[in-house]
Amino acid sequence: MYVCICAAATEDQVQLCITAGAHTAKQVAMGCGAGKGRGCGLCRDRIKSMIEKHYSECEVEQISA
């Protein structure tokens, strides 16, 4: 599924950027283009949610280990 229609960036592409270390929407934009343009901007909230979810899950894994 597309996260950013303007850049044709999929969830998998955004997730790869996050997994590679992106901590901000700007870093994701530099990695795959999602949220980079001056288009509608609707993707930015989704990108931020994906980042928050990823890093909150990483924290839970570290606490459990």
C-alpha positions as CSV (number, residue, x, y, z in Angstrom):
1,M,0.0,0.0,0.0
2,Y,1.2,3.5,-0.8
3,V,2.1,5.8,2.1
4,C,2.9,8.7,-0.2
5,I,1.1,8.9,-3.5
6,C,3.1,11.9,-4.7
7,A,6.4,10.0,-4.4
8,A,4.8,6.6,-5.1
9,A,6.4,5.4,-1.9
10,T,5.1,2.2,-0.3
11,E,4.8,1.1,3.3
12,D,7.7,-1.3,2.6
13,Q,9.9,1.4,1.3
14,V,9.2,3.7,4.3
15,Q,9.7,0.8,6.7
16,L,13.1,0.0,5.2
17,C,14.1,3.6,5.8
18,I,13.0,3.4,9.4
19,T,14.7,0.1,9.9
20,A,17.9,1.5,8.4
21,G,17.8,4.2,11.1
22,A,15.5,7.0,10.1
23,H,14.1,8.7,13.2
24,T,12.3,11.6,11.5
25,A,10.0,12.2,8.6
26,K,12.7,14.3,7.0
27,Q,15.1,11.4,7.2
28,V,12.5,9.1,5.6
29,A,12.0,11.7,2.8
30,M,15.7,11.8,2.1
31,G,15.7,8.0,2.0
32,C,12.7,7.2,-0.2
33,G,11.1,10.5,-1.1
34,A,7.9,10.0,1.0
35,G,6.8,13.3,2.4
36,K,9.5,15.2,0.6
37,G,7.3,17.1,-2.0
38,R,5.0,20.0,-1.6
39,G,2.1,17.9,-2.5
40,C,-0.9,17.2,-0.2
41,G,1.2,16.3,2.9
42,L,-1.2,13.7,4.1
43,C,1.6,11.1,4.3
44,R,3.6,12.9,6.9
45,D,1.3,11.9,9.8
46,R,1.4,8.3,8.6
47,I,5.2,8.4,8.4
48,K,5.4,9.8,11.9
49,S,3.1,7.1,13.2
50,M,5.2,4.4,11.6
51,I,8.4,5.9,13.1
52,E,6.8,6.1,16.6
53,K,5.4,2.5,16.3
54,H,8.8,1.1,15.2
55,Y,10.8,2.7,17.9
56,S,8.3,2.0,20.7
57,E,8.4,-1.7,19.7
58,C,12.2,-1.6,19.8
59,E,12.1,-0.2,23.3
60,V,9.7,-3.0,24.4
61,E,12.0,-5.6,22.9
62,Q,15.0,-4.1,24.8
63,I,13.1,-4.1,28.1
64,S,11.9,-7.7,27.6
65,A,15.4,-8.9,26.8
